[in-house]
Amino acid sequence: MIPLSIFLVCLFFQSPSHISLTEGPSLTFPDGPIKSFQLVSSLAGKNQFLAVITNSGTLRLIDGAGKITHTAKGAKDFVASYKGYLFYIGDGLVKLDLANFQTKTFPTTTIESSSLQVLEIASRDVFVRGSKEKVEVLSISQDTTLASFPRSSSVRLTSSTHAGDFLVMHDRETELAAYRLSSPDPVWRLDAGKKDMKILGIAFKSIPNIIFHMKFNPHDRCLYAATMLGDLYKIEVATGHPLLIAKQFAGSSNNAGLLSDLNFLDIDRDGTDELIASSVDENVYCLSTKDFSIKWQFPSGNENQSQLGFLDVTGDGIPDVLTINDYDLTLSVLDGTTGRLLSALSCKEPDSRSQASLLATDFRGSNEVFVQIKPNRIRVFTIR
């Protein structure tokens, strides 16, 4: 029999006792501030690149060895990394093949990149562009318009998503509408309506319950939607029927449950995804998609409006969570299973932005976090 003292020592060394964040050389570029960056990959992930666009309009692709493998001028903003291609706004919508760097340009009307998306709907590759008045769906392969849907909103299109054979989009601010490409009439609508609320202790009547984020989970084939007033919906895509509704799942305090990033991961290995989300209410949540109960939450100390990152830093096969809060700009590493804080580091500098851009990746051979809090550089941290 192994003595208890020896067993505990062995257990201690088998578990990650300390996770550290070490800063390495930053990324800077001679032609000015960095507008945006993201990780892109060729088909089947054979080649991965850090894609960076600077304010001067230069697109660079940087490989895992730090070599700039492709440069293009006239780039304005990213649209999507999709099926081995990078789509970005240039003189029209540019499609860049990440295997051979060949490009094709699709003419577009002058339109914001935030209202352009590249999706697969009914097994067809399409891009979606929208305005206050209408949404158009165009075939990527044929460069033709497949469908056009009217909108009833007073604001530009900010979000749409594919959900199997459907295009689901914001119509009015509190309403989702689902369409098939074959018909101009919606298959279903869902309206989150209005509700009475207290904000900072002041009672308000009939506040629009604006749908803030939505995301389709291909694993359970349900659409999830979060509202600005803290409600969560799990929606059957075929009918628009809400399978679950959690009203103010995080309580009724100011900004409670105002989720800013929705992610699906099976963190307990039971075959069903959890919903991992950052929130304006100064928490990161892990929620059950079975009943929207809170499995764990991490109090981050300030608002969280940046995207989360995911890397297995503990070596247990389960992705852990990377988050950076607003204003304080504290980068935190959380155990994906429990939400326990593994490591934290302040990234705040003089003249920092109030919000950071975060990208977690291992494409250079080690677990790294790329963080931008100032326009002129991207800071790089290695997780060990």
N, C-alpha and C positions, 0 to 999 in steps of 0.2 A: 504494500500500500504506500502511495506517495504521501509524505507528510504535508499537512495543510499549508505550512509556511512555504514549502517549495512550490506547491500548486499555485498559490497566490502570486509568487514571483513570476512563474511562467505565464500566468494569465495576464499580468501587468505588461510583460514584454510582447505578448501577442496582440495587445490592443494599442491603437494609436494614442499614446499618452500626451502628445503635443503636436499640434499642427501649426506651422509657422508660415508667415507671409514675408518673402524677401524681395525687395525691389531691385530690378535690373535696369539696364540702359533704356531710356525712353525712345519713342519713335518721333522724329521731327522731320519736316520736309522743307526744302529751300524756297518753295513757291508760296509759302504763307500758311494761314490757319487751316485746320482740318475741319471739314464740314460734317463728314459722316464716315463710319467704317463698319464693316461686318465680315463674317467668315463666309466664304463661298466655296463650292466644290464642284468638280466635274462629275459626270454620271457615275454612280456607284461609289462616289467619294474617292476615286483614284488619285486625283490631284486636289489639294486644298490650298486656298490662298486667303490672306488677309487683304480685303479690298478696301481702299481708302480713296475718298474724294476730297480734294482741297477746295477752298473757296475760289481759287483761280480757275477751277474747272478741269483739273488734272485727275484722271483715274489711274491708280496704280494697283497692280496685283503683286503681292509679296509672298513668296513661297516659304516653306518651313525652314529653309536654310538662310532666310533673310534676303534672298535675291529678288530684285524687282524683275518679274518675268514678262510684264505687259504694261504699257502706258498708253493712255488715250487722252486727247484733248476735248474740250467742249462738254464734259460731263457735269450735269447739274445736281442730280440726286439719284439715289437708288430707288428701284421699284421692288425687285424680288430676285432671290436666287432660287432657280426652279429647274429641276430635271437636267442639271448639267449646264445650265445657261445662267448668265447674269443679265438681268434687264435693268436698264437705267435710262434716265432722261438725258438726252443730248439734243441734237437737231431732230426731234421726234423721239419715239421710243426705240432704244437700241437693244438688240439681242446679241449678246456676246457668248460664243461657244467657248467654254472653259477648257476644252480639250485641245483646240487648235487656234483659238483667239480670232476666229473669223467672225465678222459682224454682219448684221442685217438691220436696216433702219425702217421702222414703220412710221409714216407720217401721222402726227396727232395734232389736234387743235391745241391752242395754248391752254394748258390745264395743269393744276397742281399735282405733283407726284403723289401726294397723300390720297388723292382720289383715283389713282391708277393701281390696279392689282392684277397679278397673274395667277390664274387658278385653273383647276381641272374640274369641269362640270359635265356630267353625263359622258365621261370618258373622252372629253374633248379639251384640248389645251386652248385657253382663251385669255384675253386680257379684258378687264372691266374698267371703264372710265365713266365718271359721273359728274353731274352738276346739280344745281338746285332743281332743275326742271326734269331731267331724265337720266337714265343709266343705260349705257350701250355695252353690249357684249360682242367682242370681235374675235374671229378665229385667228390664231397665230399662224397656222400653217397656210391658210388660204388668203389671209389679209382681207377678209370680208366681214361685214356686220351680220351677226347671227340673230341678234335680238335687241330690242329697244324697249325700255320700260319707263313709264311716266313716274315722277316723284311728286309728293305733296308737301315736301319739307321747305322750310324757310331758310335752311342752312345747306351748305355743300355736303356732298356725300363724304363721310368720314370713315365708314367701315362697311365692308361686305365680305362674305365668306362663302366658300363652297360647302355644301352638305350633301354629298352623294350626287343625285341628279338635280339638285336645287341650287339656285343662287339666293342667298338670304342677305338682305340689306336693311339698313336703317331707311325707313320711309319718313314718317314723322319722328320727332325727337324721342318720343316714348314708345315708338311702334316699330316692330320688325315685320317685314313682308318677304314671303318665299315665292319664287317663280321658277317655272320650267322654261327652258329656252324656246319651247314650241308654242308658248301662249303668252299674250301680253297681260293676262289677268292673273292676279296672285292666287296661289294654291291655298295659302292661309296667311292670316295676320295675327300678330300678338301685340296687345297694347298693355303696357305696364301701368297706364293711367296716372292718376294724381293721388296724393295722400297728404294728410296733416302731419306736420313735423315740428319738433323743437330744435332750433339751431342756436347754440350758445345761450340756451335757456329761454329763448324767445319763441313763442308759439306762432306757427305759420299755417294757413289753411290752403288746401288744394295746390300743393307744389307739384309741378310735373315730375314724374318719376323717370327721368331720362335714362335710357339704356346706354350705359357708359362703355361697356366692352361685351363682345360675344366671341365665342370660339367653338368650332366643331371638333369633337373628339372622335376620330375614326375608329377607335377601339370599341366603344359602345354605341357609335353612330348616333350620338345625341348632341344637340346644340346647347351650349351653356351661355347664359347672359347674366351680366351683373349691372345693377342700376346705381345711379348716383346717390340714392337714398338707402343703400345697404341691403337691397333684396337680391336674391339669387334664384335663377330659373334653370331647370333641366328640362329640355324640350324635345319631344318626339318629332323627328324631322319630317316624317311622311305626313303628319296631320297638324303639326303646330301645337299639339296638346301638351301642356306642362305636366311632366311626370313628377316633378318636385318643385315646390316653391318654398323658399325660406325667407320670411319677412324679417328684415333687420336681424340677420343671423348673428351679428356681432353686438347687438344692443342698440340703444337709442341715443348714445352720446354723439357729439359733433363728429361728422365724417366716419362714423362707425360702419365698417364693412364696405367702404368705398374702395373697391379693388381696382388696381391699376395694371395688372399683368396676370393672365390666366395660363397655367401650364398643367399638363396631365402626365403623371408618372405613377407607376405602381411601386410605392415605396415600402409596402409591407409584404410584397410578393404573394398576394392572395388572388392574383389574376384580375383584379379590378383597379383601375387607376384612381389615385387621389388627385385632388385639385390643389395645386400649390400656387399661392398668389401673394403678391405684395399689396400693400394698402396704404391709402392716404391717412388712415387712422393710427399710423406709427406701429404697425404690426406686419409680420409675415405669417400667413396662415397655411396650414395643411388641413384640408377638409375632405371628409368622406364624400364620394359621389353617390353613395347609396342613400344617405339621409341628410347630407350637408352638416353633420356634426363636426365639431372642431377636434381633430386628432392631436394637433399641437399648434401653438402660436408662439412667435418670438417677438418680444417687445424691442423694437429697433431704436427707440429713443427719439425718432423724428419721422416725418412723412416718408413714404417709399413710393416714388413714381417712376423709378428706373426699372428696366427689365431685369429679371432675375437671371442668374447663370447656374449651370448644373455640371458638376464634375464629381467623379468618385475619388475623393481625396483620402478616405479612410481605408480603401481597399476591400470593402465588404461586398462589392458588386452593386451597391445601391447609390444612385447619384446623390451627392450632397449639394447644399444650396449656397450660392454666393449672392450677396445683396449689398447695396450701398445706399445709405439713406440720404435724404435731401438735407441741405443746409450744413449739417455736421460733417457729411461726406465720410462717414465711417464705413469702411469695407469689412464685412463680416462673413465668416465661413460657418455654416450651420450643418450639424449632422442631419442628413436627410430623413432618417428614421424617427428621431426624437425631437428635432428642432434645437438641440443643445448647441450653445455657442462653442465652437472649436478654436476660433482665432479671430482677432479683430485688429484693425489698424486704421488710424486716421489719415485720410488723404487730403485734408483741407490745407490750402495754401492761400497766401495773400491774393486777392482778386480772383478767387475761384468762382466758378459758376455755382448757382444754388442747387443744381441737379447734375448728376454725372451720367455718362454713357458707359455701360459695362458689357464686356464680352468675355466669357469663360471658355477656354478651349485647351486641347492638348495637341494641336496640330503640329507644334514644333518639337514634340517628343516629351514634354513635361507638362504638368498641370499649371496653366498660367491664367491670369486675369488681366485683361487690357482695360484700362480706365482712362476716360477723358474728362477732366474737370476744368481745363483751360484750353482755349482755342488752338494754341500753337504746338501741343504735344500730346502723345498718348503714353501714359505711364504703364509699365509692365511689372507685374508681381508674380513670382513663382511660389507655388504652394508645396510645401514639403511636410 
